[in-house]
């Protein structure tokens, strides 16, 4: 049982964090692992959507999230945060993007800043699982097919039925009116108004 | 049988404690300053978000009561156990005064000891280490008595502890002072009859930047590898080969390893929740301590003639 480190305050991540990190097989050890992940984080911030192996994407995701959340928390006047950005973003123009584009974009977000999808792997090919990692609010078209117009979606079935019923009522209404109009010359105006009322209710 | 006993204790204790806490854990009103700000600039957005509210739990609580934060290791987390432990800790704090102290502070601990002459023993020493959390929180005191280095490990919530006095409240440059074991004895020698030094209220805890002098090798640990700030003469005793091996084990990339830091800390939102839960009782205990201190500081003058 160890004490929690209290020297730093970090915001809670909105993604699921594994209890242990993946070592991402590397001859240079933990330092090499970070070098590898730096490339991924840089690419993510640059392209906003990348496709890569699942393990590496999942590891890089936490670092990208924390980088953005630190940038939001401390701003660009905070020296340690700037050092972090300098370390994690290999292309230095992306430091500007982080503080001037991503921080305003994610300022009021209640959800995670990144999204990860499982991607199909090529067959035959490497066995490793693949995934797509993207920043939320990116300019690309969405990856998930838009299912809202699916005919078999329960909401759409119900809406269809409601529409049909509405139309049926309208037609019945119209027919009633027509009947009244054809019988009107024979009867007085008061009686005709009585026959319409029940349909209106 | 054990389980039954535990359940009985819990069922007795829980309802009243929780009921008490649910009422006064955190403020639901926005802070006054915020209100003023919104009045002067009515276009300010997000008036009602939780971020706009000023928290009532002071920010230094995580330094003063680090043992209230659970172990960050996910496999060992158990929210129910943590909550019960916090209740027990508060109950114990109601019985005995456990003041704020840090590594480097000088303490006097009085504890029951069946083998001591008066059945109690008092040990004065410098706190060289604090570790563990919850009810298992513990610290090590060190002193040199009759030219012999002595260390006593106390559990903070041990029921045999009768009194904890802070004789000098200060911090040192390092997080743990195990190197005092290899330092000259005068750096860990403290008078047993030392008077308590009172700090002004609200003053920041002073950091003692004393640099201790190590005695020559062999040492208990390889201090040259630990980047110690509070040691004066480490260069005097190490050779090139030590320097090389020390450089080899350095991990300069760890300060950039954000996920490692994240896994070693409790996130801010969770800390707020925990301290909001225990804040009221800790605060009342603090006020009580202040009152007692004021009482003690007034000594009735004696009639001498």
Interface residues (C-beta under 8 A of the other chain):
Chain A: X1 X2 X3 X4 X5 X6 X8 X9 X10 X11 X12 X13 X17 X19 X21 X30 X31 X34 X59 X62 X63 X66 X67 X70 X84 X87 X88 X108
Chain B: X46 X62 X63 X66 X67 X69 X70 X71 X72 X73 X74 X75 X76 X130 X131 X132 X133 X134 X136 X137 X251 X253 X256 X257 X258 X259 X260 X261 X262 X263 X264 X265 X266 X267 X268 X269 X270 X271
